[in-house]
């Protein structure tokens, strides 16, 4: 690694960067700094927390669906800018936590954090900037019966949220509410689908994965459906949707067919990676790259703006891929600049893979069984 690369991977250059890892068996949280290999331990409220990261990268959100509880974690620390520094507060769990019924689906966008509560079809909503001081959390009724729901926050503060409709477990419609829980779209605007799962959005558009097509919802309530490619079999559809840094370009993926770009301006759905062996797919926090990982450990990292593969390879490790339900203990993946991080729960470790060198740079042997983790990273540009 040359001097320029070393400077670019200096933790002071990046601000703070760490992995927040929950344990499958205890309340322990591991907090790993990948640049000095320091591991700190904190205590969550419950084991097996699902870890998310906020829009800025500064906070971790930890949901405990089976315990009706959500808590938050501050990356913390200090960013040194030579003649001055910026304090990010104390590292650890913050005063922002709340009870709700089966907190499940997570969104952090437009400066807000939202958690959809499957138990009663409410939304828990608060501002990201208020987390460290103890955010005021609103509990918003969404105007529908309880179900496995999803949502998108628009730039105007209104929220596109699933409506159970005639569905039994999965919702079949989407409507728009304001932050007081009032339904502000018209009933006739809501198109019926044959099941919805997964959502993403930009400032004024939300899209949802549906069995009958990709549902596109505008902030004025207008809706349309984009058809899947003709090569998709009848039962194949996108159950997961991801946003990118391109407002009209989204990612849809399914284990049966692979990863696809969805262009909502042209209504074209084109393959990024065609495979029947897909294990994980994610978009980097800045929305610039898409990470696709197969069950055999082969990976593809794709630049969103050019739609070209910038890294392809095979990690050469055995992943824990067997899953029976959402709470299964499997490998997870996250991405930071030139690094892939992958957990191997059966070995109680996390792998740090250097993409520039195409090799495993570090292995972190943990005293916990990694359940979920995310990279928290934050900097203040001058």
Protein Blocks (a to p, Z undefined) as FASTA:
>chain_A
ZZklmmmmgfklnopaddddddfkbmbdcdddfklopacddddfbehiacdddfkopacc
dddfknopacdddfbhcddehjaccdebjadddfbdcddehifbdcdeehiacdddfkno
pacdddfklmmnopadddddehiacddddddddfkopacdddfklafklccbdcdddfko
pafbdfklpccdebdedddddfkbccdddfkbccdddfkopacdddddfklcfklccfbd
cddfbfkbccdddfklopcdddfklopacdfbgcfkbfbdcddfkopaccdddfkopacd
ddfklopafbdcdehiacdfbdfbfkbccdddddehjaccdddfknopacdddfklopaf
bdcddfbdcfbdcdddddddZZ
